[in-house]
Each structure stands twice: as C-alpha cells, then as structure tokens.
Amino acid sequence: MMTGRRYIKSSSFIMAMLFTILCGAAALSLGYFINYFARGHFEQSTEAVLESEIRYLEEKVGQPSLPMNPGRLYLPLDDDGTIPGDVQPDLSVLREGILVFVYPEDGRRYAAKIHQFPDGRSLLVGYDITEIVHDFRFMQWIGICSIAFVMIVVFVSYIISVFVVKGTNKIANTAREIIETGDLTRRIDIGSRWDDLGNMTTVLNMLLSRIEQLMTGVRQVSDNIAHDLRTPLTRLRQKIESTNGEKKDELLKEADHLLSTFNALLRISRIETERQRSRFQAIDLCDVVRDVVDFYEPLAEEKEITLDLSLSSAPMDGDRDLLFQAFANILDNALKYTPVRGTIGIVLEHTGECIRLCVTDSGPGVASTDLDKIFERFYRTEASRSTAGTGLGLSLVAAVVALHNGQVRAENTSDGFSIITIL
C-alpha cells in the first residue's frame, strides 16, 4: 500500500495525471456540448420538419390524392384514437408532442406527431430519423471510447510512474546504503542504458568509483605512514628503555602516545577497508555494556562520578571485542569531560526494530558547530586540546558502528552532552 502511494505521489505520475485530467476535461466538455447542441438541434429540426409537413398536408386537404414524400410516414388513426398496426407498444417520447417508434413494416425509426384536421379526422405524420439516430448513437459511442481512452491513459501514466519511481528509488536506496555503511565498493545496478535514468546511473557509478579511488588513496597514505613510522618508533622506545636519564619516563610516555596513535589509525583503517564480519556472533549488548561499566567503575569512583544505569536485554549479531572497544571509548570520553561529583547516564533499550544506546554526561558539552566533526580523525575541539588524547577515539566508534550497519550522533541536551548509538 505504501509503495502504491509512493508511486501516486511521484512527480512523473502527477504530471501525467495533470495532463490527462486537462485532456480528459477538454474531451468530456467538448463531448457534452456536442451532445447537448446536437440533440437540441436534432429535436428542433425534427419538430420543424413535422410542422412543415403538417402545414403541407393542410394545404392539400380535399385533393384527390396526396403526394407521398420520401422518408415520410402517414398513418390515419382509428375512430377510437389508436394507431393501427403493431406500433403502440414501441412508442417513446422524444419531447413533448413528438413520438418516436419503429414501424414494423419497414423496420425504420420515425419521429411523429398526431394532427387532427377540422373534420375531426386524426393523422400520424412521421419523419424517418433512422440515419440521424444512427449518427447520434455513433457520436455517443465515440464519447464512451474517449472516456475509456482517458482511463487507459491514467493506467499507462501509473505504469510509467512505477517504472520511473522504481529507478529513482533504486538509485536513492543504494546511495543511502553507501552513506550509512561507508561501503564505497557498492555500485548502482544499471537497468538499461537507453533512458535518462540509465545514463544518470552510469555517471553516478563513475562518481562513486572516483570517490573510492580518492578515499583509498587517502587511507593508503595514512596506512603507509603508520606502518613506516611504527617500526622506528618501536625501536626508539626500546632504546629509551635501555638508557638511564632524568627524562626517561617522559620520553617513554611520548613514545607510547605516538605508538597508540598509529595503532589506532591502523585499526580504524582495517575496520573501514576490510569490513570483515567473520567474528560476528550472537551476543547480548547489555552484557558488553556491563563489562565496560565494570572496567571503568573504579575510575568513576575515583572522580566521585555517579553512573546511572538503565539497561535492557539487547540481543544482536556483532563483534564483541570491537563493540567493547567502541563503548569503552564513549565511556572514557564521558569520564574525561565530566566534572567531579558529576553524573553519567547510560541507557540501553531494545525497541524491536533497533537497539538504542545513549550515554549522557553532565559535562560542558560541545559547540553546535563541532557536533558533526567530532567523529572525524584527529579532530579535537578547542576545549579538549589541553587534555590527553589522540582525537581518534570517536573515529573508531564511528567505524565500528558503521561495520554493524548502525548510526552514531552527538547532541547537546538539557542534561549535558549525549552520544547516541543506534544499531
């Protein structure tokens, strides 16, 4: 039903319907006026012919014989006023005073008037309207065919709209899936190459190929840098450990920070490019969330932060380790920016259609201009530059959520700052 409504609301169907309605209204109006005026003219001309014939007969009364005009019928009425023969049962009224009937002897249709002469005799004067009635009915048949043609045009318009909407929906749905999943290897199926939709699909696929090449190049550069620098950094750290000096701990800390940055880059890149689901299994996200909360609970107690939990069972198929890491990054981020004696609310609910995980902290929040950027690699707000971090934690969250065909967003609320994940 919803699909049918979508087709009916499509621009192609609406335009076709408008054109059909205009043409149909014009055809029906023309047919109505032609029928109205033709019928009126037919009735008036028939009455005029009969009146003329009656006057002619009145002039010829008393002559030995009356000339018989072709296409005319003269039937004297009986003394009781009835029409002789088998005419009476087939009588019908054309208009007041004019009768229409089929004369049995010749099978022709006549319009007739009954005239009473001064001597008391009555005569039925008929005018052959067989050909006129045939033409009039032919015009009515054309009108019916016109209505049928309009209905056929409406049906064809619907079929055309179905064809167009299916094509545009295929393009839109594939593009939406690419946006939601980040899978740039997907392409839009080309139904045919001879129409505009096929041409547009070809161009869009070329655009997707170009975007894929550019994104692959960017990721490859990041991977190459991470691979090339991770080895010398590891060696540097080993050398620092083997030395003795006042700044040994500080140098080790910096080396660990750089190594963690490159490891995070490589992990994000691997998740986004390989998109492997071999480690997917049936899990309950509620158990994963509880494990993360248990892991960070000592840190929350140290900062006197209250963890307000509202968790429901949420069975799903997913990579437990990646989901643990993603939620750990979200909770770590919340603990980092929540003030002492603050509150972090964690709500997990399963609505049947999706799983919704919301983490809300009582921290200062993020500027509205930064909400869409905090999931980008290395992006850090001005307020967070003084705190420890690589700017890759939420980027990994976005990659893991995309791998599970989910969505993640951030928003400022009356209670503070929230990160909402929908799987």
Secondary structure, DSSP 8 states (H G I E B T S, - for coil): -HHHHHHHTSHHHHHHHHHHHHHHHHHHHHHHHHHHHHHHHHHHHHHHHHHHHHHHHHHHTTSS-----TTEEEEE--TTS--SSS-GGG-EEEETTEEEEE-TTT--EEEEEEEE-TTS-EEEEEEE-HHHHHHHHHHHHHHHHHHHHHHHHHHHHHHHHHHHHHHHHHHHHHHHHHHHH--TT-------SSSHHHHHHHHHHHHHHHHHHHHHHHHHHHHHHHHHHHHHHHHHHHHHHTS--TTHHHHHHHHHHHHHHHHHHHHHHHHHHH---TT-EEEEHHHHHHHHHHHHHHHHHHTT-EEEEEE---EEEE-HHHHHHHHHHHHHHHHHHS-TT-EEEEEEEE-SS-EEEEEEE-S----GGGTTTTTSTT---GGGTTSS--S-HHHHHHHHHHHTT-EEEEEEETTEEEEEEE-
